[in-house]
Amino acid sequence: MSQLTTVDATFLNAETDTTHAHIAGLGIVDATSSPGGRLSVPAVAGLVRARAHLAARPLRRRLVQVPLNLDHPYWEDDPDFDPERHIFEIGLPAPGTDRQLADVVAMLHEQPLDRSRPLWEMFIIQGLAGGLTAVYAKVHHAAVDGVLAAEALAALLDLSPEPRDLPADETEPSRAPGTAEMLRTGLLKTALHPVRTAMSIARTAPYLDEIPGVSSIPGARLMSSITQNALRRRELPKAPRMNAPPTPFNEPIGRRRAVACGELPLSEIKQIRRALGGSINDIVMALCATALRKWLEKRGDLPEGPLVTAVPVSLRRGAARSDTGNQVTIMATPLATHIPDPADRYVAVRRDMDTAKRRFTGSSGSWVRDISALLPAPLAGAATRLALQAAPTMSLRPINLIISNVPGPQFPLYLCGARVLDYYPLSVITDVTGGLNITVFSYDGRLNIGLVACRDLIPDPSELIDHLVDALDEMKDLTRD
């Protein structure tokens, strides 16, 4: 038996007509090496059926709602689980260009998942130029965080064209509690919720100055300092004052999405790291800063100060159980788009990232979980949606965008015998987090970049991909000076 955590439930509660909280990946595969020379729905469905037990929660478990929404939903194995109900095949019109693929993927990314069955879908997209095939797969963020998504992906992929031997499914089907037990548990949690709220507030108080949006409220930084001293916490680096400036992608988002994908050579990124110092993630952030600066400057919308960026960070440690729900938090940091000199910009990005990481290491990193637990389940859904809808009208802008860098395998993987050439991650946008999300995934010698944007605000995010390529050339020039 497994129940959604408060963070899991927040991803469900955040969904509106314009916001869907699923994450996705777009794989480009060479299906000529697979049996029959192409990927088919029956072949992929058979693979999922044989391996679903290795990633049970995202693949074969469905939601069970508690009556009256008295508590967070439960997960249970779908007794009618059939992978073929989740896998579809579509074709691109000739010649199957990258732009056509991006438009189709954007359309698929706009659609919500069916909550009456396991929260995932997969689309096999035939007809790409060069005889290639695309596989777009999405899963709800309530079911997985980044680590669990990687585990689910690993369950389906192989290290060679030949499928590996896997253990048989010996697990017992998981079932949700009965109605009476769910109601009894929900009533007890509701009665005890004031105590839990007080505990959440106490845990969060020392770190108010690092929470995007909250840190700018008068008195928040003072309260953080007082509670740190009272609790005798070891001295933490001071969180920078961050006020997210207005940008064209920080307006209310619409229903439509735009998608762009690109890649950068990982070997060149590593050369820059060796020459300039810092980490791969520092360089990724600096590349994004340069690309966003060029995009904003071109439109006459470059703010005088830095942007504010949210960087997702996993809280999983070691062999943490996969049934513990989302274990993710947010690390906020300035992004030095306002600095014109490339060398100075990189120095600022490194400094800001180092401060954010040292601050994060010294704090609990659990404020996302604690804030999501402040309201009891019967009120949390309506309150979350109201906050998301009210934020744009009240000009509340805690951050400008999310940038995520996920390390992946540096060797080829195979799906049903077909080699996966590239894998582009695609994530979530909201009114609160901004109408642009940049996610980077390193795979087999490349940094694969996936951009998701509100089409009303950024109709053509591929321009940002071009700016990222130019930004890499600019950083390579710094290594020659």
RODO-2510 file (C-alpha; in nm, 4 decimals, decimal comma):
residues 481
     n   res          X          Y          Z
     1     m     0,0000     0,0000     0,0000
     2     s     0,1405     0,3408    -0,0989
     3     q    -0,0021     0,6881    -0,0538
     4     l     0,0878     1,0127    -0,2258
     5     t     0,3063     1,2443    -0,0204
     6     t     0,2181     1,6101     0,0188
     7     v     0,4648     1,6950    -0,2611
     8     d     0,3156     1,4267    -0,4896
     9     a    -0,0325     1,5631    -0,4229
    10     t     0,0834     1,9184    -0,4961
    11     f     0,1703     1,8143    -0,8512
    12     l    -0,1848     1,6847    -0,8905
    13     n    -0,3373     1,9911    -0,7286
    14     a    -0,1374     2,2278    -0,9485
    15     e    -0,3120     2,1170    -1,2668
    16     t    -0,5449     2,3677    -1,4311
    17     d    -0,6736     2,4281    -1,7823
    18     t    -0,3355     2,5767    -1,8731
    19     t    -0,0985     2,3740    -1,6526
    20     h    -0,0321     2,0010    -1,6782
    21     a     0,2223     1,8527    -1,4387
    22     h     0,3750     1,5723    -1,6437
    23     i     0,7384     1,5312    -1,7405
    24     a     0,8443     1,3688    -2,0643
    25     g     1,1278     1,2506    -2,2818
    26     l     1,1747     1,2421    -2,6572
    27     g     1,3987     0,9633    -2,7829
    28     i     1,5325     0,9454    -3,1378
    29     v     1,5991     0,5840    -3,2314
    30     d     1,7413     0,3945    -3,5257
    31     a     1,4717     0,1306    -3,5590
    32     t     1,6288    -0,0342    -3,8639
    33     s     1,8222    -0,2590    -3,6235
    34     s     1,5114    -0,3719    -3,4347
    35     p     1,3160    -0,6862    -3,5280
    36     g     1,1217    -0,6212    -3,8473
    37     g     1,3148    -0,2997    -3,9078
    38     r     1,0677    -0,0796    -3,7197
    39     l     0,9250    -0,0150    -3,3755
    40     s     0,5657    -0,1284    -3,3335
    41     v     0,3029    -0,0864    -3,0641
    42     p     0,2823    -0,4630    -2,9919
    43     a     0,6619    -0,4903    -2,9534
    44     v     0,6899    -0,1954    -2,7146
    45     a     0,3767    -0,3026    -2,5248
    46     g     0,5239    -0,6495    -2,4797
    47     l     0,8422    -0,4958    -2,3425
    48     v     0,6461    -0,2820    -2,0946
    49     r     0,4305    -0,5790    -1,9918
    50     a     0,7375    -0,7908    -1,9188
    51     r     0,9200    -0,5184    -1,7242
    52     a     0,6458    -0,3124    -1,5576
    53     h     0,7202    -0,4714    -1,2201
    54     l     1,0662    -0,3136    -1,2261
    55     a     0,9072     0,0329    -1,2213
    56     a     0,5670    -0,0461    -1,0749
    57     r     0,4522     0,2912    -0,9541
    58     p     0,4742     0,4908    -1,2787
    59     l     0,3871     0,2067    -1,5146
    60     r     0,1049     0,0006    -1,3682
    61     r    -0,0342     0,1836    -1,0644
    62     r    -0,3395     0,4069    -1,0766
    63     l    -0,4793     0,6663    -0,8381
    64     v    -0,7526     0,5880    -0,5861
    65     q    -0,9236     0,8994    -0,4528
    66     v    -1,0254     0,9289    -0,0875
    67     p    -1,3962     1,0152    -0,0466
    68     l    -1,4614     1,3866     0,0030
    69     n    -1,0905     1,4470    -0,0729
    70     l    -1,0370     1,4001     0,2989
    71     d    -0,6835     1,2744     0,2450
    72     h    -0,4275     1,2436    -0,0302
    73     p    -0,4975     0,9695    -0,2888
    74     y    -0,3472     0,6206    -0,2748
    75     w    -0,1723     0,4138    -0,5395
    76     e    -0,2834     0,0657    -0,6343
    77     d    -0,2049    -0,1753    -0,9149
    78     d    -0,4553    -0,1364    -1,1960
    79     p    -0,6370    -0,4728    -1,2258
    80     d    -0,7110    -0,3893    -1,5909
    81     f    -0,3576    -0,2796    -1,6755
    82     d    -0,2856    -0,3190    -2,0456
    83     p     0,0182    -0,1396    -2,1907
    84     e    -0,1440    -0,1186    -2,5347
    85     r    -0,3993     0,1252    -2,3911
    86     h    -0,1104     0,3642    -2,3218
    87     i     0,0959     0,3286    -2,6410
    88     f     0,0025     0,4880    -2,9730
    89     e     0,1553     0,5157    -3,3181
    90     i     0,1417     0,8225    -3,5402
    91     g     0,3212     0,9280    -3,8571
    92     l     0,4712     1,2551    -3,9752
    93     p     0,3934     1,3853    -4,3233
    94     a     0,6918     1,3695    -4,5576
    95     p     0,9678     1,4773    -4,5270
    96     g     0,9451     1,4394    -4,1458
    97     t     1,1479     1,7459    -4,0481
    98     d     1,2680     1,8486    -3,7025
    99     r     1,0153     2,1329    -3,7029
   100     q     0,7285     1,8957    -3,7815
   101     l     0,8418     1,6663    -3,5015
   102     a     0,8653     1,9568    -3,2551
   103     d     0,5134     2,0721    -3,3442
   104     v     0,3681     1,7237    -3,2950
   105     v     0,5492     1,6772    -2,9635
   106     a     0,4299     2,0185    -2,8445
   107     m     0,0722     1,9190    -2,9269
   108     l     0,1121     1,5925    -2,7328
   109     h     0,2713     1,7760    -2,4403
   110     e    -0,0341     2,0038    -2,4164
   111     q    -0,2690     1,7148    -2,3421
   112     p    -0,3460     1,6028    -1,9840
   113     l    -0,3120     1,2424    -1,8723
   114     d    -0,6155     1,0275    -1,7957
   115     r    -0,6345     0,9958    -1,4157
   116     s    -0,8544     0,6860    -1,4301
   117     r    -0,5574     0,4668    -1,5282
   118     p    -0,1782     0,4610    -1,4733
   119     l    -0,0450     0,8097    -1,5391
   120     w     0,1707     0,7626    -1,8461
   121     e     0,1512     0,7522    -2,2254
   122     m     0,3909     0,6730    -2,5074
   123     f     0,3783     0,7716    -2,8742
   124     i     0,5807     0,6033    -3,1483
   125     i     0,6297     0,8685    -3,4165
   126     q     0,7170     0,7249    -3,7562
   127     g     0,8347     0,9022    -4,0703
   128     l     1,1352     1,1045    -3,9566
   129     a     1,3883     1,2005    -4,2205
   130     g     1,6655     0,9439    -4,2606
   131     g     1,4369     0,6575    -4,1661
   132     l     1,4566     0,7360    -3,7947
   133     t     1,1775     0,6969    -3,5395
   134     a     1,0890     0,9151    -3,2418
   135     v     0,9435     0,7912    -2,9133
   136     y     0,7702     1,0479    -2,6940
   137     a     0,6832     0,9254    -2,3436
   138     k     0,5278     1,1244    -2,0619
   139     v     0,4524     1,0409    -1,6991
   140     h     0,2877     1,2464    -1,4279
   141     h     0,5173     1,4222    -1,1819
   142     a     0,2943     1,2952    -0,9000
   143     a     0,4219     0,9455    -0,9810
   144     v     0,7924     1,0157    -1,0327
   145     d     1,0705     1,2588    -0,9600
   146     g     1,3827     1,2734    -1,1741
   147     v     1,5461     0,9733    -1,0072
   148     l     1,2371     0,7529    -1,0353
   149     a     1,1904     0,8586    -1,3978
   150     a     1,5476     0,7477    -1,4685
   151     e     1,4763     0,4141    -1,2966
   152     a     1,1658     0,3618    -1,5091
   153     l     1,3659     0,4433    -1,8221
   154     a     1,6419     0,2032    -1,7177
   155     a     1,3845    -0,0728    -1,6701
   156     l     1,2811    -0,0485    -2,0355
   157     l     1,6201     0,0023    -2,1993
   158     d     1,9097    -0,2380    -2,2572
   159     l     2,2857    -0,1998    -2,2882
   160     s     2,2957    -0,3909    -2,6154
   161     p     2,0562    -0,4837    -2,8960
   162     e     2,0023    -0,8158    -2,7205
   163     p     1,7546    -0,7926    -2,4297
   164     r     1,8992    -0,8721    -2,0896
   165     d     1,7732    -1,1434    -1,8560
   166     l     1,5434    -1,0015    -1,5906
   167     p     1,3868    -1,1459    -1,2744
   168     a     1,0313    -1,2687    -1,3014
   169     d     0,7489    -1,0705    -1,1487
   170     e     0,6841    -1,2225    -0,8060
   171     t     0,5271    -0,9163    -0,6455
   172     e     0,1800    -0,9253    -0,4979
   173     p    -0,0665    -0,6771    -0,6491
   174     s    -0,0885    -0,3610    -0,4415
   175     r    -0,4359    -0,2534    -0,3326
   176     a    -0,5588     0,0690    -0,1737
   177     p    -0,7308     0,0548     0,1659
   178     g    -1,1066     0,0179     0,1850
   179     t    -1,3328     0,3216     0,2013
   180     a    -1,3875     0,2963     0,5765
   181     e    -1,0144     0,2774     0,6496
   182     m    -0,9371     0,5699     0,4160
   183     l    -1,2031     0,7831     0,5865
   184     r    -1,0826     0,6881     0,9332
   185     t    -0,7206     0,7689     0,8475
   186     g    -0,8199     1,0922     0,6761
   187     l    -1,0228     1,2135     0,9731
   188     l    -0,7384     1,1356     1,2117
   189     k    -0,4868     1,3246     0,9947
   190     t    -0,7218     1,6218     0,9691
   191     a    -0,7598     1,6324     1,3470
   192     l    -0,3831     1,6208     1,3969
   193     h    -0,3035     1,8611     1,1143
   194     p    -0,2592     2,1729     1,3330
   195     v     0,0280     1,9966     1,5089
   196     r     0,1853     1,8970     1,1788
   197     t     0,1446     2,2520     1,0480
   198     a     0,3211     2,3937     1,3533
   199     m     0,6075     2,1497     1,3015
   200     s     0,6335     2,2424     0,9315
   201     i     0,6452     2,6134     1,0174
   202     a     0,9144     2,5521     1,2786
   203     r     1,1277     2,3553     1,0310
   204     t     1,0822     2,6167     0,7584
   205     a     1,1388     2,9343     0,9631
   206     p     1,5232     2,9234     0,9590
   207     y     1,5235     2,9065     0,5798
   208     l     1,2645     3,1673     0,4821
   209     d     1,5356     3,3786     0,3213
   210     e     1,6094     3,1109     0,0593
   211     i     1,2500     3,0432    -0,0512
   212     p     1,1733     3,2199    -0,3818
   213     g     0,9094     3,4869    -0,3345
   214     v     0,8885     3,4428     0,0422
   215     s     1,2368     3,5887     0,0951
   216     s     1,1211     3,9257    -0,0422
   217     i     0,8374     3,9571     0,2127
   218     p     0,9259     4,2215     0,4738
   219     g     1,0583     4,0564     0,7876
   220     a     1,1277     3,7168     0,6285
   221     r     1,5052     3,7545     0,6336
   222     l     1,4977     3,8836     0,9919
   223     m     1,2815     3,5903     1,1018
   224     s     1,5223     3,3512     0,9311
   225     s     1,8203     3,5048     1,1107
   226     i     1,6473     3,5029     1,4500
   227     t     1,5411     3,1389     1,4277
   228     q     1,8828     3,0275     1,3052
   229     n     2,0419     3,1939     1,6071
   230     a     1,7776     3,0596     1,8460
   231     l     1,8270     2,7070     1,7186
   232     r     2,2045     2,7539     1,7211
   233     r     2,2349     2,6415     1,3627
   234     r     2,5842     2,6670     1,2278
   235     e     2,6365     2,9841     1,0331
   236     l     2,5047     2,9600     0,6786
   237     p     2,6106     3,1708     0,3821
   238     k     2,3703     3,4605     0,3464
   239     a     2,1112     3,3980     0,0800
   240     p     2,1313     3,6692    -0,1869
   241     r     1,8418     3,9097    -0,2227
   242     m     1,6548     3,7870    -0,5272
   243     n     1,3748     3,9752    -0,6997
   244     a     1,2677     3,8192    -1,0267
   245     p     1,2386     4,0968    -1,2868
   246     p     0,9607     4,1053    -1,5484
   247     t     1,0369     3,9274    -1,8765
   248     p     0,8279     3,8344    -2,1831
   249     f     0,7992     3,4755    -2,0543
   250     n     0,6727     3,5764    -1,7106
   251     e     0,3198     3,6547    -1,8185
   252     p     0,0139     3,4297    -1,7650
   253     i     0,0634     3,1129    -1,9701
   254     g    -0,1887     2,9738    -2,2163
   255     r    -0,2858     2,6201    -2,3059
   256     r    -0,0555     2,5744    -2,6040
   257     r     0,3066     2,4637    -2,5873
   258     a     0,6124     2,5098    -2,8058
   259     v     0,9030     2,2665    -2,7963
   260     a     1,2612     2,2818    -2,9225
   261     c     1,5467     2,0341    -2,8920
   262     g     1,9191     2,0586    -2,9527
   263     e     2,2511     1,9146    -2,8474
   264     l     2,6021     2,0288    -2,7573
   265     p     2,9219     1,8173    -2,7566
   266     l     2,9986     1,7071    -2,4016
   267     s     3,3695     1,6832    -2,4849
   268     e     3,3815     2,0575    -2,5575
   269     i     3,1988     2,1332    -2,2326
   270     k     3,4602     1,9306    -2,0444
   271     q     3,7434     2,1141    -2,2204
   272     i     3,5953     2,4454    -2,1105
   273     r     3,5637     2,3172    -1,7541
   274     r     3,9299     2,2169    -1,7485
   275     a     4,0361     2,5566    -1,8835
   276     l     3,8067     2,7856    -1,6821
   277     g     3,7388     2,5780    -1,3707
   278     g     3,4034     2,5114    -1,2146
   279     s     3,1649     2,2260    -1,2814
   280     i     2,9674     2,1005    -1,5788
   281     n     2,6572     2,2468    -1,4153
   282     d     2,8278     2,5881    -1,3809
   283     i     2,8972     2,5863    -1,7532
   284     v     2,5397     2,4818    -1,8345
   285     m     2,4064     2,7691    -1,6244
   286     a     2,6474     3,0129    -1,7892
   287     l     2,5422     2,8954    -2,1360
   288     c     2,1781     2,9507    -2,0414
   289     a     2,2607     3,2952    -1,9029
   290     t     2,4253     3,3957    -2,2304
   291     a     2,1466     3,2533    -2,4473
   292     l     1,8748     3,4225    -2,2421
   293     r     2,0679     3,7499    -2,2431
   294     k     2,0881     3,7440    -2,6238
   295     w     1,7196     3,6538    -2,6574
   296     l     1,6043     3,9278    -2,4179
   297     e     1,8448     4,1895    -2,5550
   298     k     1,7242     4,1253    -2,9091
   299     r     1,3717     4,2184    -2,7977
   300     g     1,4731     4,5166    -2,5873
   301     d     1,3587     4,3385    -2,2701
   302     l     1,6904     4,2720    -2,0959
   303     p     1,6483     4,3491    -1,7221
   304     e     1,9084     4,5603    -1,5447
   305     g     1,9520     4,2953    -1,2766
   306     p     1,9916     3,9166    -1,2860
   307     l     1,7128     3,6733    -1,3526
   308     v     1,6097     3,4370    -1,0724
   309     t     1,6386     3,0700    -1,1587
   310     a     1,5073     2,7616    -0,9814
   311     v     1,7308     2,4545    -1,0003
   312     p     1,5653     2,1236    -0,8987
   313     v     1,7757     1,9150    -0,6590
   314     s     1,7166     1,5526    -0,5582
   315     l     1,6943     1,4738    -0,1865
   316     r     1,7417     1,1010    -0,2405
   317     r     2,0435     0,9595    -0,0626
   318     g     2,1952     0,6188    -0,1253
   319     a     1,9478     0,3352    -0,1657
   320     a     1,6381     0,5364    -0,0744
   321     r     1,3171     0,3414    -0,1275
   322     s     1,1391     0,4111    -0,4544
   323     d     0,7971     0,4142    -0,2859
   324     t     0,8697     0,7231    -0,0759
   325     g     0,7295     0,9616    -0,3353
   326     n     0,8885     1,2704    -0,4832
   327     q     1,2127     1,3545    -0,3068
   328     v     1,2945     1,6822    -0,4757
   329     t     1,3416     2,0419    -0,3729
   330     i     1,4328     2,3722    -0,5363
   331     m     1,7589     2,5644    -0,5100
   332     a     1,7100     2,9274    -0,6159
   333     t     1,9974     3,1324    -0,7551
   334     p     2,0541     3,4548    -0,9475
   335     l     2,1424     3,4121    -1,3153
   336     a     2,3826     3,6814    -1,4363
   337     t     2,2110     3,7765    -1,7622
   338     h     2,2781     4,1435    -1,6844
   339     i     2,6591     4,1203    -1,7120
   340     p     2,7795     4,2040    -2,0659
   341     d     3,1337     4,0631    -2,0507
   342     p     3,1374     3,6819    -2,1055
   343     a     3,4311     3,6221    -1,8674
   344     d     3,2767     3,8310    -1,5912
   345     r     2,9428     3,6607    -1,6508
   346     y     3,0955     3,3172    -1,5978
   347     v     3,2713     3,4321    -1,2808
   348     a     2,9379     3,5609    -1,1477
   349     v     2,7555     3,2395    -1,2377
   350     r     3,0205     3,0283    -1,0625
   351     r     3,0086     3,2506    -0,7540
   352     d     2,6288     3,2484    -0,7336
   353     m     2,6071     2,8725    -0,7873
   354     d     2,8738     2,8116    -0,5231
   355     t     2,6858     3,0277    -0,2714
   356     a     2,3579     2,8520    -0,3498
   357     k     2,5170     2,5082    -0,3132
   358     r     2,6904     2,5932     0,0157
   359     r     2,3676     2,7392     0,1469
   360     f     2,1749     2,4325     0,0322
   361     t     2,4264     2,1949     0,1924
   362     g     2,3974     2,3764     0,5230
   363     s     2,0180     2,3890     0,5257
   364     s     1,7600     2,1142     0,5417
   365     g     1,6627     2,1395     0,1759
   366     s     1,3135     2,0294     0,2747
   367     w     1,1170     2,3550     0,2531
   368     v     0,9245     2,2334    -0,0543
   369     r     0,7909     1,9389     0,1465
   370     d     0,7131     2,1514     0,4520
   371     i     0,5315     2,4254     0,2610
   372     s     0,3267     2,1697     0,0683
   373     a     0,2174     2,0233     0,4035
   374     l     0,0869     2,3476     0,5544
   375     l    -0,2753     2,2968     0,4499
   376     p    -0,4880     1,9862     0,5171
   377     a    -0,5723     1,7712     0,2169
   378     p    -0,9370     1,8897     0,1836
   379     l    -0,8166     2,2505     0,1369
   380     a    -0,4840     2,1978    -0,0392
   381     g    -0,6199     2,1378    -0,3891
   382     a    -0,8356     2,4488    -0,4146
   383     a    -0,5742     2,6642    -0,2400
   384     t    -0,2947     2,5500    -0,4748
   385     r    -0,4985     2,6206    -0,7880
   386     l    -0,6128     2,9559    -0,6527
   387     a    -0,2531     3,0563    -0,5772
   388     l    -0,1380     2,9583    -0,9264
   389     q    -0,4186     3,1516    -1,0931
   390     a    -0,3838     3,4562    -0,8671
   391     a    -0,0050     3,4902    -0,8941
   392     p     0,0026     3,6517    -1,2433
   393     t    -0,2815     3,8933    -1,1691
   394     m    -0,1071     4,0056    -0,8485
   395     s     0,2316     4,0340    -1,0269
   396     l     0,3775     3,7691    -0,7944
   397     r     0,6936     3,6452    -0,9592
   398     p     0,9073     3,4277    -0,7288
   399     i     1,1300     3,3048    -1,0141
   400     n     1,1758     3,3619    -1,3865
   401     l     1,2318     3,0046    -1,5056
   402     i     1,3503     2,6559    -1,4146
   403     i     1,6822     2,5203    -1,5411
   404     s     1,7640     2,1556    -1,4721
   405     n     2,0768     1,9593    -1,5574
   406     v     2,0460     1,5817    -1,5265
   407     p     2,3539     1,3567    -1,5699
   408     g     2,2853     1,0515    -1,7812
   409     p     2,4690     0,7455    -1,9147
   410     q     2,7683     0,7998    -2,1401
   411     f     2,7075     0,4866    -2,3471
   412     p     2,4381     0,3892    -2,5984
   413     l     2,1093     0,2335    -2,4880
   414     y     1,8613     0,0225    -2,6843
   415     l     1,4827    -0,0015    -2,6976
   416     c     1,3500    -0,3289    -2,8428
   417     g     1,6859    -0,3702    -3,0162
   418     a     1,6772    -0,0184    -3,1653
   419     r     1,9641     0,2116    -3,0700
   420     v     1,8629     0,5314    -2,8899
   421     l     2,0594     0,8050    -3,0660
   422     d     1,9410     1,1010    -2,8571
   423     y     1,7152     1,1606    -2,5591
   424     y     1,5677     1,5061    -2,4945
   425     p     1,4001     1,5813    -2,1587
   426     l     1,0826     1,7932    -2,1538
   427     s     0,9322     1,9335    -1,8361
   428     v     0,6644     2,1565    -1,6815
   429     i     0,5798     2,5253    -1,7024
   430     t     0,3397     2,7141    -1,4746
   431     d     0,2332     3,0723    -1,4097
   432     v     0,4484     3,0741    -1,0950
   433     t     0,7646     2,9185    -1,2410
   434     g     0,7493     3,1009    -1,5752
   435     g     0,6553     3,0180    -1,9307
   436     l     0,9945     2,8646    -2,0148
   437     n     1,1653     2,5507    -1,8867
   438     i     1,5169     2,4428    -1,9886
   439     t     1,6176     2,0845    -1,9099
   440     v     1,9526     1,9323    -2,0036
   441     f     2,0351     1,5610    -2,0091
   442     s     2,3823     1,4239    -2,0804
   443     y     2,3763     1,1079    -2,2918
   444     d     2,6400     0,9205    -2,4901
   445     g     2,8808     1,2107    -2,5351
   446     r     2,6277     1,4921    -2,5823
   447     l     2,4309     1,7410    -2,3786
   448     n     2,0764     1,7007    -2,5028
   449     i     1,8634     2,0097    -2,4421
   450     g     1,4852     2,0159    -2,4213
   451     l     1,2960     2,3454    -2,4119
   452     v     0,9269     2,3733    -2,3254
   453     a     0,7589     2,7130    -2,3566
   454     c     0,4166     2,8690    -2,3658
   455     r     0,3528     2,9205    -2,7363
   456     d     0,1748     3,2507    -2,6661
   457     l     0,4878     3,3898    -2,4970
   458     i     0,7701     3,2201    -2,6920
   459     p     0,6328     3,0994    -3,0270
   460     d     0,9709     2,9689    -3,1492
   461     p     1,2023     2,8455    -2,8708
   462     s     1,4414     2,7014    -3,1322
   463     e     1,5931     3,0511    -3,1404
   464     l     1,7176     2,9850    -2,7878
   465     i     1,8810     2,6634    -2,9075
   466     d     2,0722     2,8689    -3,1653
   467     h     2,1785     3,1110    -2,8931
   468     l     2,3023     2,8200    -2,6801
   469     v     2,5211     2,7039    -2,9698
   470     d     2,6592     3,0576    -3,0046
   471     a     2,7118     3,0733    -2,6287
   472     l     2,9276     2,7610    -2,6441
   473     d     3,1439     2,9192    -2,9136
   474     e     3,1764     3,2298    -2,6967
   475     m     3,2938     3,0230    -2,3996
   476     k     3,5413     2,8349    -2,6173
   477     d     3,6872     3,1719    -2,7189
   478     l     3,7453     3,2485    -2,3498
   479     t     3,9690     2,9407    -2,3218
   480     r     4,1911     3,0741    -2,6024
   481     d     4,2558     3,4112    -2,4396
***
